[in-house]
């Protein structure tokens, strides 16, 4: 009798043990994704939500991604990269240049008139991320994707056609390189995150801003300034972004869920994200035209004048990289080669 009870007890214990193992096999993980734009803006709506939905579906909903737009977890946009490193958020989307000098090599893609189109440059950016930076400047993170936005242009209260038109203007610059160019051309660069632009324009804190077309609609920029200056060929500038995950959180996932993350990361995600941002440029541009705004498109000859005036920015950047012990010329040569390689592949 005692033996029978012991066997029954062991069987019962084994049954409960097996039942307890079921949740472990169907482990559910909730990830907090934090970023700085409103939920209805193009990047959250057309890129981040699409990506998060794919992750949830591919994991059979074992991964749930809670989305926190507009810095809802607290802090300011420049703090996002620290938040993901510290575990305040599990995933962040952020502008690399929000922490100037912290990831200096990526600035090679932000130099004036490097950018051809967002898909080509995003592909080149991811190639160099994978080749050089995942194990160096970004070694403390799990980088899921890296991309750039469409052509950065001027949006100003007064028309801008030649470099001299910028003299005395206060312009919100998108990053270190474009700020350096603004200074070189006699403007005063004003640093601020994208969400602060509308208030700064409406109060006259700035006379204009540099951003791509796609974000102007959600920020109501065409309702605040009437002039927009585009360039022919290579763009005035672009900015680099990363979709970054807390490294420890990623490592804590079971292998099959890591695979879900990995299968939806990398070059395809990077090109998709950069291309999607750029595809949103045209509707935003048309919105400005519908409002009766003045869109100035500088031809190749006019653009060449701006490119020539931007050369000192290259010289200063190369000197800065040298001081940091970085071979800036090698980065510049490689980035240029990759952009030239991929641009025909992605031309419309």
N, C-alpha and C positions, 0 to 999 in steps of 0.2 A: 504493500500500500504506500509505504513511504517512498519507494522507488518510483511508483506511478505518479505520485504527487510531484516528485522532483522533476520527472520528465515533463509533466504538464506545465509546471512552473517555468521550466527552461523554454518550452515551446511558446508559452505566452510571452515571455520576455523577448524571445527572438522575433515574434510577430510584431510586438510594439516597436522593437528596434528597426525592423524593416519598414514599418509605417513611418517611423521618424525619419527614415532616409529619403522618403519621397520628396519633401520640400527641398532637400539639399540638391537632388537631381534636377528639380525644376526651380532652381534658385532665381529669385526675383531681385533685381538691382534697380534702384532709383538714382538717377544722375541729375544733378542740378546744373543747368546750362545758363550762364549769365552773360549779358551783353548790354550795350549802351543805347541802342536805338529803340524807338517805339515798336510795339509788336506789328503794327500795320506797315512799317517801312519795308522797302524791297528786300533787303538782305534777310531779316527775320522771316518774312512771309515766303519768299521765293527760293531761299537757299537753306537757312538754318532749320526751318520747320520741315522742309522737304527731306533734308538729311536725317533729322531726328525721327521723322515718321518711318523712314526706311530702316533705321536701326531697330525701332520697336517692332516693325513687321518681320524683319529678318530674324529677330530673336524670339519669334512667337510670343511677343510681349513679355518676355522675361526681363528685358531691359525697358525701363520707363524713363523718359527724359522729361523732367519738369523744366519749363522754359520761363526765364526771368528776364524780361526786357527792361529797358530804361533804368538800369542799375537798381532794380528792385531788391537786391540782396544787400544794398548799401554801398557806400564808397563812391569814388569818382572814376571815370573811365581810365585814367592812367594807372589806377590800382588793380585793374583786372588781371594783369599778368601775375601779380603777387597773390591775388586771391586764389588763382588756380594752383599756384605752387604751394600755398599754405593750406589748401583744402576748404576754404570758404565756399568755393564753387568747384564742381567736378570738371566742368568744361567751360571755357570762355572763348568768345570771339572778340578779337581786339586788334587795334592798329599797332603794329610793331613800333612805330615812331612815337607812340604816347610815352615811351620811356627812352628819351634820346640818349644815344651812346651805349645803351645796354646790349643791343644786338647790332653792332655797327656794320657788319658785313652786308646785311640785307639792304643797306642804303644804296648799294650799287644800282638797284632797280629803280630807285627814286630820283636819280640824278636827272637834271633837265634834259628833255628831248631824247631819252633812252627808249621810251615806250612806243610800241607800234600798235598792237591791239591786245586786249586783256587776256585772250586765250593763249596767245603765243607767249606773252610775258609771264603768265601764271605757270605755264608748262616749264619755261626756263627757270623760273624761281623755284619750283618744286625740285627740278633736277639738281640745282645747286644746294638746296636745303638737304636733300638726301645725300649728296656727295660730300658736303663739307660741314653743315651746321647742326644736323641732328645730334651729332656726338660732340659738339663743341659749344657754340653759343646757346643752343637749346637743349643741352644734355639733361637739364633738370625737369624737363617736360616730356609728355607724350604728344608730339605734334601730329595732328590728324590731317591737316591740310594747310596749304599756304597759297595765297593768291593776291592779285592786284585788281584795282578797279579800272574802269574805262578812262579815257583821256581826261586828265584834270584841266580845267579851264578857269578863266577869270569871270566873276560875276560882280559887277561894280556899279556904283551910283553914277559915275561919269564914264564915258566911253574910253576904252583902252585899245589903241591900235599900234602905237610904237612904244618902245621901252620908256621913253621920256614921259609918257602919259602917266606913269606910275609915281613920278616924283611927288613926294609930300603926302601920298595916300597911305592910309592905315589899312593893311590887308591881312586878313586871317590866312596864314599859311598852313599847308597840310602837313609839312614835315621839315626836317632840318635843311634838306637841300633846297626846297622851294623857298624857305625862309631866307637862306643865304642869297638866293637869286634876287629876292625882293630887296634885300639890303643893298646888294650890288647895283640895283637899278634905281635907288633913291627912295624906295618906299619904306614904311615902317612895318615890319612883320609883327603880327599879334597872335600869340599862341592860344588856342582854346579848342576843346573837343567839339565835334560836329553839333551836338545838341544845343550848344550855347550860341550858335551862329544867328538864329533869328532875332533873339533879344538884342544881341550886339549890333546887328544891322538896324533894327528898329529904333534903337536909342542913339545911333550915330557913333557908337564906340569904335566901329570900323567902317571904312568906306567901301569895302568889298571883301570877297572871300575867294579862295581857290578850292573847288570841289568838283567832282564829276557831275554831269547832268542828272544822273539817276536819283540822287538824293535831294535834288532841289525841290521837287514837288512836295514831299512830305515835310520839308522845312519851310515851305512857302517862300523860298528865295525869290522867284520871279515876281512876287507881289511886293517885295521889299526893295529890290533894285531892278533897273530896266535894261541894263547892258550886259552882254555876255560875249566873251572873246574866245574864239576857237583858233586852232592852228592846223595847218595842212601837213600831212605826213606824220612825223613823230610828234607825240603830245608834249605839252609843257611839262608835265610830271605825272606820276602815279604814286600811290601809296601801297605798301605791303601789309598784308593781314596774316594772322595765324588763327587757326582753330586748334586750341591747345587743351589737353586733358591732364589732370593731376596724375603724375606718374605712378604713385603708390596705389591710387584707385584703380588704374588700368591693370597694374600687376596683380591686384587682389581678385580680379575676375577669373572665373574658370576658363580653360582654354577655348571652349567652344564659343563663349561670349567675347573673348578677345578676338577670335576670328571674325565675328560679326562686325566688330569695330574696325578691324584691319581691312576687311573686304570692302568697306565703305569709306576708306581713307585713301590718302595718297594722291597720285597725279590726276586720276579721273575726277575725284572730288574737287581738286584744286582748279582744274580747267573748267569744270561745270560752274563752280562758284564765280570765278572771274568772268566767264562768258555771260552768265546770267546777270551779273551786275551791269556789264556793258550793254546787254540787250535792252536794259531798262533806260538807257540814255535817250534813245529816239523819242519814246512817248513823252518824256520829261521836256525834251527840247521843243516838241510840238506844243506842249502846254504853254511854254514861254511865248512862242510865236502867236498862239491863240489869244494871249493876253496883250498882244501888241508890242512885245518887247523887241529890243534892238539886238539881233544876233550878228556879230561881226566875225566873219570867217577870213582869216588872213591867208593869202595865197602862199605858194612855195617861196617866192622871192621875199615877201614880207616876213615869213617865218624864219628864213635864213638869217635875217638881221638879229632876231631874238636868240637863235642858236649861237651865233658868234658872240653875243654879249654874255652868254652863259658859260663860256669857256673858263673864266676864272673860278667858277664853282667846282669844276673838275680838278683844277690845280690844287685848290684848297682841300678838297676831299682826299685826294691822293696823299697830300702832305699829312693830313690828320690820320689817315690809315697807317702811314709809315711810322708816325709817332706811337701808335698803338701796337706796333709790331706786326701789322697785317700788310700783305702784299696787295695793295689796292689795284695796281695795274693788272695783275693776274686775274683778279676778280672782274675787273672791267672788261678785259679781253674775253674771258669766258662767258660773261653775261651777254656781251655783244654778239659773240659767235652763236650762242644758243637762241637769242632773239631772232637773228637772221635766219637760223635754221628752221625755226618753227613758224615764223610769220607767214610764209606762203601757204603753209598747211591750214592756217586758220583765217586766211583772208576771205572776206565775204564776196 
